[in-house]
Amino acid sequence: MAGGIELLLIQDDPADVLLMSDDFLTNKLTNRVQIASNAAIALAYLAGTTPFTRPGRPDLVLLDLNLPGRDGRVVLRRIRADPATASVPVVLLVDSPAAEEILRAELLPVQGYVVKPVDFDRLVAVVRSLNDLGFQILRHDGASPIGDVR
């Protein structure tokens, strides 16, 4: 059984998702991780619309802004506009340190940035810098805490 907080990973690149999922399992992350492969699926998950039966309420969002179709800024605006998710920390997944600087210039309402491919230790450092977020890295019973909301 997954413990602690629920993470929502919004990432369209299957290779990045696989790398992060493997890293989470290798490091025995017990937190529940939901994966959305594009903005439309992420928005449906957050709103609880088809194919979901209730709104998803992640405790942390890992967001790639460069999504196909509607980009991640649409998802970020939706997260910040809904009182139920407005305070959810969002960590952006960026392609390079240069991209991070550009995004900082946009003054996006996010709590951090991690350069892809995501290094688990760097991600943990960013998440732990957030106030009192219960990020847990514990041994689990072998059941995968990683879900797929594609």
DAHUTA-V174622 format. One record per residue. RES is the residue in one small letter. PHI is phi in radians with two decimals (* if undefined). OMEGA is omega as a letter, one per 20 degrees, with the letter a starting at -180 (none if undefined). NEAR is the number of other C-alpha atoms within 8 Angstrom. Layout:
res=RES phi=PHI omega=OMEGA near=NEAR
res=RES phi=PHI omega=OMEGA near=NEAR
This chain:
res=m phi=* omega=a near=7
res=a phi=-1.28 omega=r near=8
res=g phi=-2.12 omega=r near=8
res=g phi=1.18 omega=a near=10
res=i phi=-1.44 omega=r near=13
res=e phi=-1.80 omega=r near=12
res=l phi=-1.81 omega=r near=13
res=l phi=-2.00 omega=r near=13
res=l phi=-1.74 omega=r near=11
res=i phi=-1.95 omega=a near=14
res=q phi=-2.64 omega=a near=14
res=d phi=-1.57 omega=a near=11
res=d phi=-1.45 omega=a near=7
res=p phi=-1.04 omega=r near=7
res=a phi=-1.15 omega=r near=6
res=d phi=-1.13 omega=r near=10
res=v phi=-1.09 omega=a near=10
res=l phi=-1.10 omega=r near=8
res=l phi=-1.06 omega=a near=9
res=m phi=-1.17 omega=r near=10
res=s phi=-1.08 omega=r near=9
res=d phi=-1.07 omega=r near=8
res=d phi=-1.11 omega=r near=9
res=f phi=-1.06 omega=a near=10
res=l phi=-1.19 omega=r near=9
res=t phi=-1.03 omega=a near=7
res=n phi=-1.58 omega=r near=7
res=k phi=1.01 omega=r near=10
res=l phi=-1.20 omega=a near=13
res=t phi=-1.71 omega=r near=14
res=n phi=-1.16 omega=r near=14
res=r phi=-1.26 omega=a near=13
res=v phi=-2.14 omega=r near=11
res=q phi=-1.78 omega=a near=12
res=i phi=-2.12 omega=r near=13
res=a phi=-2.07 omega=a near=15
res=s phi=-1.57 omega=r near=12
res=n phi=-2.80 omega=a near=13
res=a phi=-1.14 omega=a near=16
res=a phi=-1.07 omega=r near=7
res=i phi=-1.20 omega=r near=11
res=a phi=-1.07 omega=r near=13
res=l phi=-1.15 omega=r near=10
res=a phi=-1.12 omega=r near=12
res=y phi=-1.08 omega=a near=13
res=l phi=-1.14 omega=a near=9
res=a phi=-1.51 omega=a near=9
res=g phi=1.33 omega=r near=12
res=t phi=-1.66 omega=a near=10
res=t phi=-0.79 omega=j near=6
res=p phi=-1.64 omega=a near=6
res=f phi=-1.61 omega=a near=9
res=t phi=-1.75 omega=r near=7
res=r phi=-2.64 omega=r near=8
res=p phi=-1.10 omega=r near=10
res=g phi=-1.41 omega=r near=8
res=r phi=-2.20 omega=a near=8
res=p phi=-1.21 omega=r near=11
res=d phi=-1.65 omega=r near=10
res=l phi=-2.68 omega=r near=12
res=v phi=-2.03 omega=r near=13
res=l phi=-1.85 omega=a near=12
res=l phi=-2.15 omega=r near=12
res=d phi=-1.55 omega=a near=12
res=l phi=-1.30 omega=a near=10
res=n phi=-1.58 omega=r near=6
res=l phi=-1.73 omega=r near=12
res=p phi=-1.19 omega=a near=8
res=g phi=1.26 omega=r near=6
res=r phi=-1.26 omega=a near=9
res=d phi=-1.42 omega=a near=11
res=g phi=-1.11 omega=r near=12
res=r phi=-1.10 omega=r near=8
res=v phi=-1.10 omega=r near=9
res=v phi=-1.14 omega=r near=11
res=l phi=-1.06 omega=r near=9
res=r phi=-1.07 omega=r near=8
res=r phi=-1.13 omega=r near=9
res=i phi=-1.05 omega=a near=10
res=r phi=-1.29 omega=a near=11
res=a phi=-1.43 omega=a near=8
res=d phi=-1.55 omega=r near=8
res=p phi=-0.98 omega=a near=7
res=a phi=-1.26 omega=a near=6
res=t phi=-2.16 omega=a near=11
res=a phi=-0.98 omega=a near=9
res=s phi=-1.69 omega=r near=7
res=v phi=-1.19 omega=r near=10
res=p phi=-1.14 omega=r near=10
res=v phi=-2.14 omega=r near=12
res=v phi=-1.98 omega=a near=13
res=l phi=-1.44 omega=r near=12
res=l phi=-1.77 omega=a near=13
res=v phi=-1.97 omega=a near=13
res=d phi=-1.38 omega=a near=9
res=s phi=-2.82 omega=r near=8
res=p phi=-1.03 omega=r near=8
res=a phi=-1.14 omega=r near=6
res=a phi=-1.10 omega=r near=9
res=e phi=-1.04 omega=r near=12
res=e phi=-1.11 omega=r near=8
res=i phi=-1.10 omega=a near=8
res=l phi=-1.15 omega=r near=9
res=r phi=-1.06 omega=r near=8
res=a phi=-1.13 omega=r near=6
res=e phi=-1.33 omega=a near=6
res=l phi=0.97 omega=r near=6
res=l phi=-1.22 omega=a near=6
res=p phi=-1.38 omega=a near=5
res=v phi=-2.20 omega=a near=8
res=q phi=-1.75 omega=r near=8
res=g phi=3.12 omega=a near=8
res=y phi=-2.40 omega=r near=10
res=v phi=-2.35 omega=a near=12
res=v phi=-1.39 omega=r near=12
res=k phi=-1.46 omega=i near=10
res=p phi=-1.14 omega=a near=7
res=v phi=-1.21 omega=r near=10
res=d phi=-1.53 omega=a near=8
res=f phi=-0.97 omega=a near=9
res=d phi=-1.10 omega=r near=6
res=r phi=-1.16 omega=r near=9
res=l phi=-1.07 omega=r near=10
res=v phi=-1.05 omega=r near=8
res=a phi=-1.08 omega=r near=8
res=v phi=-1.14 omega=a near=11
res=v phi=-1.14 omega=a near=9
res=r phi=-1.17 omega=r near=10
res=s phi=-1.30 omega=r near=6
res=l phi=-1.38 omega=a near=9
res=n phi=-1.04 omega=r near=5
res=d phi=0.92 omega=r near=5
res=l phi=-1.40 omega=a near=8
res=g phi=-1.40 omega=r near=6
res=f phi=-1.26 omega=a near=9
res=q phi=-2.01 omega=r near=10
res=i phi=-2.11 omega=a near=9
res=l phi=-2.31 omega=r near=7
res=r phi=-1.18 omega=r near=7
res=h phi=-2.17 omega=a near=10
res=d phi=-1.42 omega=r near=5
res=g phi=1.74 omega=r near=4
res=a phi=-1.28 omega=a near=6
res=s phi=-1.26 omega=r near=6
res=p phi=-1.48 omega=a near=11
res=i phi=-1.72 omega=r near=9
res=g phi=-1.84 omega=a near=9
res=d phi=-2.32 omega=a near=7
res=v phi=-1.79 omega=a near=10
res=r phi=-0.86 omega=none near=7
